[in-house]
Amino acid sequence: MNTLPDICPDYGPRRQTRRRIDEARFGDGYAQRRPAGINSSTDTYQLNWTMLERDDFATLYGFLRAHQGAYAFWWQAPWDDAMRRWRCTDLSADEPTSATLGAIAATFEEDHNP
């Protein structure tokens, strides 16, 4: 499995955690809840790379497109202690229109597959 190219995203990536729960409701408003499986929490990151030079743009955009949103890659999220598996679920780009600058926006979703 590949590792995301070492091109630092912009400051302030947005992290969101989605949680799945199983819930059984009973009379009088009583409910029992539990996490839905061992991977019931999934992190997503919204990342931006702006002011990319052509070579960095081509490297990063090519890498993310090649994985087609279906194949995982290694990436270490900010403040994480280790790399985890991620998929790029959304990808958009402003191709370099000036002499050297382009931008990429992506959403990474944690991949729990072994």
A tleap script that builds the chain and sets N, CA, C and O, in Angstrom:
source leaprc.protein.ff14SB
mol = sequence {
  NMET ASN THR LEU PRO ASP ILE CYS PRO ASP
  TYR GLY PRO ARG ARG GLN THR ARG ARG ARG
  ILE ASP GLU ALA ARG PHE GLY ASP GLY TYR
  ALA GLN ARG ARG PRO ALA GLY ILE ASN SER
  SER THR ASP THR TYR GLN LEU ASN TRP THR
  MET LEU GLU ARG ASP ASP PHE ALA THR LEU
  TYR GLY PHE LEU ARG ALA HIE GLN GLY ALA
  TYR ALA PHE TRP TRP GLN ALA PRO TRP ASP
  ASP ALA MET ARG ARG TRP ARG CYS THR ASP
  LEU SER ALA ASP GLU PRO THR SER ALA THR
  LEU GLY ALA ILE ALA ALA THR PHE GLU GLU
  ASP HIE ASN CPRO
}
set mol.1.N position { 0.850 -1.170 0.000 }
set mol.1.CA position { 0.000 0.000 0.000 }
set mol.1.C position { 0.900 1.240 0.000 }
set mol.1.O position { 1.958 1.251 0.630 }
set mol.2.N position { 0.473 2.259 -0.700 }
set mol.2.CA position { 1.258 3.483 -0.859 }
set mol.2.C position { 1.074 4.442 0.314 }
set mol.2.O position { 0.113 4.347 1.077 }
set mol.3.N position { 2.010 5.355 0.431 }
set mol.3.CA position { 1.936 6.421 1.423 }
set mol.3.C position { 1.714 7.738 0.697 }
set mol.3.O position { 2.315 7.991 -0.348 }
set mol.4.N position { 0.840 8.582 1.259 }
set mol.4.CA position { 0.563 9.887 0.669 }
set mol.4.C position { 1.871 10.657 0.506 }
set mol.4.O position { 2.690 10.670 1.425 }
set mol.5.N position { 2.083 11.296 -0.641 }
set mol.5.CA position { 3.308 12.086 -0.822 }
set mol.5.C position { 3.460 13.134 0.290 }
set mol.5.O position { 2.473 13.676 0.788 }
set mol.6.N position { 4.676 13.399 0.657 }
set mol.6.CA position { 4.971 14.318 1.759 }
set mol.6.C position { 4.861 15.775 1.297 }
set mol.6.O position { 5.859 16.484 1.167 }
set mol.7.N position { 3.623 16.193 1.054 }
set mol.7.CA position { 3.325 17.578 0.674 }
set mol.7.C position { 2.353 18.083 1.719 }
set mol.7.O position { 1.201 17.652 1.765 }
set mol.8.N position { 2.810 18.984 2.548 }
set mol.8.CA position { 2.048 19.425 3.718 }
set mol.8.C position { 0.793 20.208 3.311 }
set mol.8.O position { 0.878 21.136 2.507 }
set mol.9.N position { -0.383 19.833 3.871 }
set mol.9.CA position { -1.597 20.600 3.575 }
set mol.9.C position { -1.579 21.946 4.285 }
set mol.9.O position { -0.727 22.204 5.135 }
set mol.10.N position { -2.529 22.795 3.925 }
set mol.10.CA position { -2.647 24.107 4.554 }
set mol.10.C position { -2.934 23.953 6.046 }
set mol.10.O position { -3.371 22.903 6.518 }
set mol.11.N position { -2.674 25.020 6.755 }
set mol.11.CA position { -2.939 25.085 8.185 }
set mol.11.C position { -4.438 24.942 8.447 }
set mol.11.O position { -5.253 25.481 7.697 }
set mol.12.N position { -4.804 24.219 9.507 }
set mol.12.CA position { -6.179 24.146 9.957 }
set mol.12.C position { -7.062 23.130 9.270 }
set mol.12.O position { -8.187 23.465 8.899 }
set mol.13.N position { -6.597 21.876 9.079 }
set mol.13.CA position { -7.501 20.882 8.505 }
set mol.13.C position { -8.667 20.627 9.453 }
set mol.13.O position { -8.509 20.691 10.673 }
set mol.14.N position { -9.832 20.338 8.892 }
set mol.14.CA position { -11.031 20.117 9.704 }
set mol.14.C position { -11.239 18.626 9.907 }
set mol.14.O position { -11.324 17.857 8.949 }
set mol.15.N position { -11.320 18.230 11.182 }
set mol.15.CA position { -11.527 16.829 11.534 }
set mol.15.C position { -12.957 16.644 12.022 }
set mol.15.O position { -13.477 17.459 12.783 }
set mol.16.N position { -13.581 15.568 11.577 }
set mol.16.CA position { -14.929 15.240 12.019 }
set mol.16.C position { -14.967 13.752 12.329 }
set mol.16.O position { -14.385 12.947 11.602 }
set mol.17.N position { -15.652 13.386 13.407 }
set mol.17.CA position { -15.789 11.985 13.781 }
set mol.17.C position { -17.257 11.602 13.697 }
set mol.17.O position { -18.111 12.221 14.332 }
set mol.18.N position { -17.540 10.575 12.908 }
set mol.18.CA position { -18.892 10.037 12.808 }
set mol.18.C position { -18.963 8.781 13.661 }
set mol.18.O position { -18.070 7.935 13.621 }
set mol.19.N position { -20.029 8.674 14.426 }
set mol.19.CA position { -20.209 7.496 15.281 }
set mol.19.C position { -21.489 6.777 14.885 }
set mol.19.O position { -22.527 7.390 14.637 }
set mol.20.N position { -21.377 5.462 14.836 }
set mol.20.CA position { -22.551 4.632 14.564 }
set mol.20.C position { -22.913 3.889 15.841 }
set mol.20.O position { -22.047 3.324 16.509 }
set mol.21.N position { -24.196 3.894 16.173 }
set mol.21.CA position { -24.651 3.191 17.363 }
set mol.21.C position { -25.839 2.319 17.008 }
set mol.21.O position { -26.591 2.615 16.080 }
set mol.22.N position { -25.997 1.243 17.759 }
set mol.22.CA position { -27.208 0.416 17.716 }
set mol.22.C position { -28.060 0.866 18.894 }
set mol.22.O position { -27.561 1.071 20.001 }
set mol.23.N position { -29.355 1.015 18.636 }
set mol.23.CA position { -30.235 1.510 19.682 }
set mol.23.C position { -31.525 0.699 19.681 }
set mol.23.O position { -32.104 0.430 18.628 }
set mol.24.N position { -31.964 0.314 20.875 }
set mol.24.CA position { -33.254 -0.352 21.060 }
set mol.24.C position { -34.086 0.534 21.976 }
set mol.24.O position { -33.660 0.864 23.083 }
set mol.25.N position { -35.279 0.922 21.513 }
set mol.25.CA position { -36.165 1.788 22.307 }
set mol.25.C position { -37.259 0.951 22.956 }
set mol.25.O position { -37.803 0.021 22.359 }
set mol.26.N position { -37.557 1.310 24.189 }
set mol.26.CA position { -38.582 0.614 24.953 }
set mol.26.C position { -39.614 1.637 25.418 }
set mol.26.O position { -39.485 2.825 25.125 }
set mol.27.N position { -40.608 1.194 26.122 }
set mol.27.CA position { -41.659 2.086 26.612 }
set mol.27.C position { -41.124 3.154 27.555 }
set mol.27.O position { -40.037 3.018 28.117 }
set mol.28.N position { -41.894 4.204 27.719 }
set mol.28.CA position { -41.580 5.328 28.611 }
set mol.28.C position { -40.278 6.036 28.253 }
set mol.28.O position { -39.661 6.657 29.119 }
set mol.29.N position { -39.844 5.955 26.985 }
set mol.29.CA position { -38.661 6.680 26.546 }
set mol.29.C position { -37.337 6.023 26.880 }
set mol.29.O position { -36.279 6.581 26.591 }
set mol.30.N position { -37.382 4.839 27.487 }
set mol.30.CA position { -36.148 4.141 27.840 }
set mol.30.C position { -35.488 3.592 26.577 }
set mol.30.O position { -36.173 3.089 25.686 }
set mol.31.N position { -34.159 3.688 26.500 }
set mol.31.CA position { -33.427 3.174 25.343 }
set mol.31.C position { -32.112 2.574 25.801 }
set mol.31.O position { -31.495 3.039 26.759 }
set mol.32.N position { -31.696 1.534 25.098 }
set mol.32.CA position { -30.371 0.956 25.310 }
set mol.32.C position { -29.551 1.231 24.060 }
set mol.32.O position { -30.031 1.060 22.939 }
set mol.33.N position { -28.316 1.656 24.261 }
set mol.33.CA position { -27.438 1.979 23.139 }
set mol.33.C position { -26.088 1.301 23.328 }
set mol.33.O position { -25.629 1.059 24.445 }
set mol.34.N position { -25.472 1.004 22.179 }
set mol.34.CA position { -24.115 0.461 22.215 }
set mol.34.C position { -23.436 0.824 20.893 }
set mol.34.O position { -24.114 1.054 19.892 }
set mol.35.N position { -22.110 0.876 20.885 }
set mol.35.CA position { -21.397 1.129 19.626 }
set mol.35.C position { -21.717 0.030 18.615 }
set mol.35.O position { -21.857 -1.135 18.987 }
set mol.36.N position { -21.831 0.392 17.360 }
set mol.36.CA position { -22.160 -0.558 16.298 }
set mol.36.C position { -20.875 -1.188 15.763 }
set mol.36.O position { -20.346 -0.754 14.739 }
set mol.37.N position { -20.385 -2.191 16.444 }
set mol.37.CA position { -19.193 -2.895 16.002 }
set mol.37.C position { -17.915 -2.325 16.580 }
set mol.37.O position { -17.932 -1.340 17.318 }
set mol.38.N position { -16.806 -2.959 16.233 }
set mol.38.CA position { -15.526 -2.544 16.815 }
set mol.38.C position { -14.983 -1.270 16.171 }
set mol.38.O position { -14.151 -0.587 16.769 }
set mol.39.N position { -15.435 -0.943 14.974 }
set mol.39.CA position { -15.006 0.285 14.298 }
set mol.39.C position { -16.194 1.228 14.135 }
set mol.39.O position { -16.537 1.628 13.022 }
set mol.40.N position { -16.806 1.572 15.242 }
set mol.40.CA position { -18.023 2.375 15.188 }
set mol.40.C position { -17.746 3.869 15.035 }
set mol.40.O position { -18.665 4.631 14.737 }
set mol.41.N position { -16.519 4.298 15.230 }
set mol.41.CA position { -16.145 5.704 15.040 }
set mol.41.C position { -15.236 5.819 13.820 }
set mol.41.O position { -14.246 5.097 13.701 }
set mol.42.N position { -15.581 6.730 12.920 }
set mol.42.CA position { -14.790 6.948 11.721 }
set mol.42.C position { -14.436 8.420 11.611 }
set mol.42.O position { -15.313 9.284 11.657 }
set mol.43.N position { -13.154 8.702 11.467 }
set mol.43.CA position { -12.693 10.077 11.312 }
set mol.43.C position { -12.676 10.471 9.843 }
set mol.43.O position { -12.396 9.651 8.969 }
set mol.44.N position { -12.977 11.727 9.587 }
set mol.44.CA position { -12.794 12.314 8.262 }
set mol.44.C position { -12.047 13.625 8.425 }
set mol.44.O position { -12.176 14.308 9.441 }
set mol.45.N position { -11.272 13.963 7.423 }
set mol.45.CA position { -10.548 15.231 7.391 }
set mol.45.C position { -10.870 15.954 6.091 }
set mol.45.O position { -10.896 15.346 5.021 }
set mol.46.N position { -11.114 17.251 6.192 }
set mol.46.CA position { -11.220 18.103 5.017 }
set mol.46.C position { -9.905 18.854 4.909 }
set mol.46.O position { -9.552 19.642 5.786 }
set mol.47.N position { -9.185 18.602 3.823 }
set mol.47.CA position { -7.838 19.142 3.646 }
set mol.47.C position { -7.771 20.023 2.410 }
set mol.47.O position { -8.475 19.796 1.426 }
set mol.48.N position { -6.919 21.026 2.479 }
set mol.48.CA position { -6.671 21.910 1.343 }
set mol.48.C position { -5.181 22.090 1.157 }
set mol.48.O position { -4.422 22.207 2.119 }
set mol.49.N position { -4.787 22.110 -0.079 }
set mol.49.CA position { -3.426 22.455 -0.468 }
set mol.49.C position { -3.560 23.613 -1.448 }
set mol.49.O position { -4.105 23.439 -2.538 }
set mol.50.N position { -3.081 24.764 -1.082 }
set mol.50.CA position { -3.124 25.913 -1.986 }
set mol.50.C position { -1.698 26.346 -2.295 }
set mol.50.O position { -0.752 25.965 -1.605 }
set mol.51.N position { -1.567 27.128 -3.318 }
set mol.51.CA position { -0.258 27.638 -3.715 }
set mol.51.C position { 0.711 26.499 -4.046 }
set mol.51.O position { 1.897 26.566 -3.724 }
set mol.52.N position { 0.183 25.446 -4.698 }
set mol.52.CA position { 1.034 24.319 -5.092 }
set mol.52.C position { 1.760 24.624 -6.390 }
set mol.52.O position { 1.170 25.122 -7.349 }
set mol.53.N position { 3.023 24.324 -6.404 }
set mol.53.CA position { 3.769 24.425 -7.648 }
set mol.53.C position { 3.373 23.260 -8.543 }
set mol.53.O position { 2.838 22.259 -8.066 }
set mol.54.N position { 3.634 23.388 -9.836 }
set mol.54.CA position { 3.188 22.391 -10.812 }
set mol.54.C position { 3.607 20.965 -10.462 }
set mol.54.O position { 2.790 20.047 -10.536 }
set mol.55.N position { 4.849 20.771 -10.088 }
set mol.55.CA position { 5.332 19.426 -9.788 }
set mol.55.C position { 4.606 18.825 -8.586 }
set mol.55.O position { 4.191 17.667 -8.631 }
set mol.56.N position { 4.448 19.609 -7.504 }
set mol.56.CA position { 3.727 19.121 -6.328 }
set mol.56.C position { 2.264 18.860 -6.654 }
set mol.56.O position { 1.693 17.870 -6.198 }
set mol.57.N position { 1.658 19.739 -7.437 }
set mol.57.CA position { 0.269 19.551 -7.859 }
set mol.57.C position { 0.121 18.235 -8.619 }
set mol.57.O position { -0.763 17.436 -8.312 }
set mol.58.N position { 0.971 18.013 -9.595 }
set mol.58.CA position { 0.897 16.805 -10.417 }
set mol.58.C position { 1.111 15.547 -9.573 }
set mol.58.O position { 0.422 14.545 -9.764 }
set mol.59.N position { 2.058 15.599 -8.649 }
set mol.59.CA position { 2.349 14.452 -7.795 }
set mol.59.C position { 1.152 14.114 -6.905 }
set mol.59.O position { 0.703 12.969 -6.868 }
set mol.60.N position { 0.643 15.113 -6.192 }
set mol.60.CA position { -0.447 14.889 -5.237 }
set mol.60.C position { -1.747 14.532 -5.942 }
set mol.60.O position { -2.413 13.567 -5.565 }
set mol.61.N position { -2.112 15.295 -6.952 }
set mol.61.CA position { -3.371 15.047 -7.660 }
set mol.61.C position { -3.331 13.691 -8.373 }
set mol.61.O position { -4.317 12.953 -8.364 }
set mol.62.N position { -2.211 13.371 -8.978 }
set mol.62.CA position { -2.062 12.074 -9.626 }
set mol.62.C position { -2.184 10.921 -8.637 }
set mol.62.O position { -2.815 9.908 -8.939 }
set mol.63.N position { -1.588 11.069 -7.468 }
set mol.63.CA position { -1.659 10.041 -6.435 }
set mol.63.C position { -3.108 9.820 -5.998 }
set mol.63.O position { -3.575 8.682 -5.944 }
set mol.64.N position { -3.818 10.906 -5.687 }
set mol.64.CA position { -5.188 10.786 -5.195 }
set mol.64.C position { -6.138 10.256 -6.275 }
set mol.64.O position { -7.024 9.455 -5.977 }
set mol.65.N position { -5.962 10.693 -7.511 }
set mol.65.CA position { -6.800 10.177 -8.614 }
set mol.65.C position { -6.546 8.702 -8.861 }
set mol.65.O position { -7.481 7.951 -9.139 }
set mol.66.N position { -5.305 8.283 -8.764 }
set mol.66.CA position { -4.955 6.885 -9.019 }
set mol.66.C position { -5.619 5.939 -8.014 }
set mol.66.O position { -5.880 4.780 -8.336 }
set mol.67.N position { -5.890 6.421 -6.811 }
set mol.67.CA position { -6.520 5.578 -5.793 }
set mol.67.C position { -8.040 5.524 -5.944 }
set mol.67.O position { -8.690 4.716 -5.281 }
set mol.68.N position { -8.613 6.357 -6.792 }
set mol.68.CA position { -10.003 6.311 -7.225 }
set mol.68.C position { -11.030 6.311 -6.104 }
set mol.68.O position { -12.175 5.920 -6.333 }
set mol.69.N position { -10.664 6.730 -4.912 }
set mol.69.CA position { -11.603 6.746 -3.800 }
set mol.69.C position { -11.897 5.374 -3.226 }
set mol.69.O position { -12.587 5.263 -2.213 }
set mol.70.N position { -11.385 4.331 -3.855 }
set mol.70.CA position { -11.675 2.966 -3.426 }
set mol.70.C position { -10.500 2.303 -2.730 }
set mol.70.O position { -10.682 1.383 -1.933 }
set mol.71.N position { -9.296 2.769 -3.029 }
set mol.71.CA position { -8.097 2.118 -2.508 }
set mol.71.C position { -7.468 2.979 -1.422 }
set mol.71.O position { -7.332 4.194 -1.566 }
set mol.72.N position { -7.091 2.326 -0.341 }
set mol.72.CA position { -6.547 3.031 0.815 }
set mol.72.C position { -5.063 3.349 0.628 }
set mol.72.O position { -4.361 2.726 -0.168 }
set mol.73.N position { -4.624 4.335 1.390 }
set mol.73.CA position { -3.216 4.717 1.441 }
set mol.73.C position { -2.891 5.097 2.884 }
set mol.73.O position { -3.788 5.349 3.689 }
set mol.74.N position { -1.612 5.134 3.192 }
set mol.74.CA position { -1.156 5.518 4.535 }
set mol.74.C position { -1.002 7.031 4.613 }
set mol.74.O position { -0.502 7.670 3.688 }
set mol.75.N position { -1.446 7.595 5.747 }
set mol.75.CA position { -1.267 9.015 6.021 }
set mol.75.C position { -1.308 9.222 7.521 }
set mol.75.O position { -2.091 8.577 8.218 }
set mol.76.N position { -0.475 10.112 8.021 }
set mol.76.CA position { -0.482 10.434 9.442 }
set mol.76.C position { -1.172 11.770 9.624 }
set mol.76.O position { -0.670 12.805 9.186 }
set mol.77.N position { -2.328 11.743 10.274 }
set mol.77.CA position { -3.111 12.950 10.519 }
set mol.77.C position { -2.403 13.826 11.549 }
set mol.77.O position { -1.612 13.329 12.350 }
set mol.78.N position { -2.686 15.132 11.529 }
set mol.78.CA position { -2.069 16.026 12.504 }
set mol.78.C position { -2.336 15.554 13.940 }
set mol.78.O position { -3.461 15.198 14.290 }
set mol.79.N position { -1.316 15.559 14.733 }
set mol.79.CA position { -1.335 15.205 16.149 }
set mol.79.C position { -1.554 13.718 16.392 }
set mol.79.O position { -1.651 13.310 17.549 }
set mol.80.N position { -1.635 12.894 15.360 }
set mol.80.CA position { -1.708 11.443 15.551 }
set mol.80.C position { -0.304 10.912 15.812 }
set mol.80.O position { 0.685 11.493 15.367 }
set mol.81.N position { -0.231 9.818 16.527 }
set mol.81.CA position { 1.062 9.215 16.856 }
set mol.81.C position { 1.565 8.266 15.779 }
set mol.81.O position { 2.756 7.959 15.724 }
set mol.82.N position { 0.660 7.801 14.922 }
set mol.82.CA position { 1.053 6.820 13.912 }
set mol.82.C position { 0.221 7.009 12.641 }
set mol.82.O position { -0.817 7.671 12.639 }
set mol.83.N position { 0.714 6.409 11.572 }
set mol.83.CA position { -0.033 6.445 10.318 }
set mol.83.C position { -1.248 5.534 10.418 }
set mol.83.O position { -1.235 4.521 11.117 }
set mol.84.N position { -2.293 5.921 9.701 }
set mol.84.CA position { -3.491 5.088 9.582 }
set mol.84.C position { -3.863 4.991 8.106 }
set mol.84.O position { -3.326 5.711 7.263 }
set mol.85.N position { -4.788 4.091 7.815 }
set mol.85.CA position { -5.272 3.893 6.450 }
set mol.85.C position { -6.392 4.894 6.168 }
set mol.85.O position { -7.274 5.107 7.000 }
set mol.86.N position { -6.342 5.510 4.967 }
set mol.86.CA position { -7.339 6.511 4.560 }
set mol.86.C position { -7.729 6.286 3.112 }
set mol.86.O position { -6.989 5.676 2.340 }
set mol.87.N position { -8.910 6.791 2.753 }
set mol.87.CA position { -9.362 6.856 1.368 }
set mol.87.C position { -9.729 8.302 1.083 }
set mol.87.O position { -10.203 9.009 1.973 }
set mol.88.N position { -9.518 8.740 -0.129 }
set mol.88.CA position { -9.907 10.079 -0.546 }
set mol.88.C position { -11.292 9.969 -1.174 }
set mol.88.O position { -11.428 9.497 -2.303 }
set mol.89.N position { -12.323 10.404 -0.443 }
set mol.89.CA position { -13.694 10.225 -0.910 }
set mol.89.C position { -14.166 11.363 -1.804 }
set mol.89.O position { -15.023 11.150 -2.662 }
set mol.90.N position { -13.636 12.550 -1.628 }
set mol.90.CA position { -13.977 13.704 -2.472 }
set mol.90.C position { -12.687 14.411 -2.862 }
set mol.90.O position { -11.779 14.579 -2.048 }
set mol.91.N position { -12.627 14.821 -4.123 }
set mol.91.CA position { -11.417 15.465 -4.639 }
set mol.91.C position { -11.808 16.543 -5.634 }
set mol.91.O position { -12.592 16.300 -6.551 }
set mol.92.N position { -11.260 17.730 -5.450 }
set mol.92.CA position { -11.450 18.798 -6.436 }
set mol.92.C position { -10.134 19.557 -6.563 }
set mol.92.O position { -9.305 19.568 -5.652 }
set mol.93.N position { -9.970 20.195 -7.729 }
set mol.93.CA position { -8.701 20.865 -7.976 }
set mol.93.C position { -8.900 22.104 -8.835 }
set mol.93.O position { -9.751 22.143 -9.725 }
set mol.94.N position { -8.094 23.108 -8.544 }
set mol.94.CA position { -7.942 24.276 -9.405 }
set mol.94.C position { -6.587 24.090 -10.062 }
set mol.94.O position { -5.545 24.314 -9.447 }
set mol.95.N position { -6.618 23.678 -11.317 }
set mol.95.CA position { -5.363 23.373 -11.993 }
set mol.95.C position { -4.519 24.628 -12.153 }
set mol.95.O position { -5.040 25.742 -12.210 }
set mol.96.N position { -3.219 24.432 -12.222 }
set mol.96.CA position { -2.322 25.579 -12.347 }
set mol.96.C position { -2.645 26.393 -13.600 }
set mol.96.O position { -2.412 25.950 -14.725 }
set mol.97.N position { -3.186 27.590 -13.381 }
set mol.97.CA position { -3.500 28.448 -14.518 }
set mol.97.C position { -2.470 29.555 -14.674 }
set mol.97.O position { -2.281 30.100 -15.761 }
set mol.98.N position { -1.818 29.871 -13.586 }
set mol.98.CA position { -0.732 30.837 -13.685 }
set mol.98.C position { 0.537 30.064 -14.033 }
set mol.98.O position { 0.483 28.885 -14.382 }
set mol.99.N position { 1.620 30.711 -13.939 }
set mol.99.CA position { 2.882 30.061 -14.294 }
set mol.99.C position { 3.155 28.829 -13.436 }
set mol.99.O position { 3.699 27.842 -13.930 }
set mol.100.N position { 2.781 28.875 -12.149 }
set mol.100.CA position { 3.177 27.758 -11.297 }
set mol.100.C position { 2.172 27.341 -10.235 }
set mol.100.O position { 2.431 26.349 -9.554 }
set mol.101.N position { 1.046 28.017 -10.039 }
set mol.101.CA position { 0.248 27.758 -8.838 }
set mol.101.C position { -1.067 27.031 -9.119 }
set mol.101.O position { -1.775 27.343 -10.076 }
set mol.102.N position { -1.377 26.053 -8.261 }
set mol.102.CA position { -2.625 25.314 -8.324 }
set mol.102.C position { -3.094 24.993 -6.915 }
set mol.102.O position { -2.368 25.230 -5.949 }
set mol.103.N position { -4.317 24.449 -6.788 }
set mol.103.CA position { -4.874 24.133 -5.477 }
set mol.103.C position { -5.648 22.820 -5.543 }
set mol.103.O position { -6.212 22.468 -6.579 }
set mol.104.N position { -5.664 22.104 -4.421 }
set mol.104.CA position { -6.389 20.843 -4.304 }
set mol.104.C position { -7.170 20.862 -3.001 }
set mol.104.O position { -6.666 21.305 -1.968 }
set mol.105.N position { -8.416 20.371 -3.058 }
set mol.105.CA position { -9.239 20.176 -1.865 }
set mol.105.C position { -9.646 18.707 -1.842 }
set mol.105.O position { -10.035 18.151 -2.868 }
set mol.106.N position { -9.555 18.081 -0.674 }
set mol.106.CA position { -9.858 16.651 -0.581 }
set mol.106.C position { -10.483 16.333 0.765 }
set mol.106.O position { -10.237 17.011 1.762 }
set mol.107.N position { -11.292 15.290 0.772 }
set mol.107.CA position { -11.827 14.739 2.007 }
set mol.107.C position { -11.265 13.344 2.171 }
set mol.107.O position { -11.416 12.497 1.290 }
set mol.108.N position { -10.611 13.102 3.306 }
set mol.108.CA position { -10.067 11.801 3.616 }
set mol.108.C position { -10.976 11.129 4.641 }
set mol.108.O position { -11.372 11.740 5.634 }
set mol.109.N position { -11.299 9.872 4.387 }
set mol.109.CA position { -12.095 9.092 5.330 }
set mol.109.C position { -11.274 7.913 5.804 }
set mol.109.O position { -10.648 7.215 5.007 }
set mol.110.N position { -11.279 7.697 7.103 }
set mol.110.CA position { -10.522 6.588 7.680 }
set mol.110.C position { -11.028 5.264 7.117 }
set mol.110.O position { -12.233 5.057 6.976 }
set mol.111.N position { -10.095 4.375 6.800 }
set mol.111.CA position { -10.422 3.079 6.217 }
set mol.111.C position { -10.108 2.008 7.264 }
set mol.111.O position { -8.962 1.861 7.689 }
set mol.112.N position { -11.124 1.273 7.670 }
set mol.112.CA position { -10.938 0.267 8.732 }
set mol.112.C position { -10.623 -1.117 8.196 }
set mol.112.O position { -10.431 -2.046 8.980 }
set mol.113.N position { -10.564 -1.281 6.888 }
set mol.113.CA position { -10.282 -2.604 6.331 }
set mol.113.C position { -8.862 -3.040 6.699 }
set mol.113.O position { -7.954 -2.212 6.780 }
set mol.114.N position { -8.677 -4.338 6.919 }
set mol.114.CA position { -7.333 -4.819 7.280 }
set mol.114.C position { -6.373 -4.793 6.106 }
set mol.114.O position { -5.209 -5.166 6.252 }
savepdb mol mol.pdb
quit
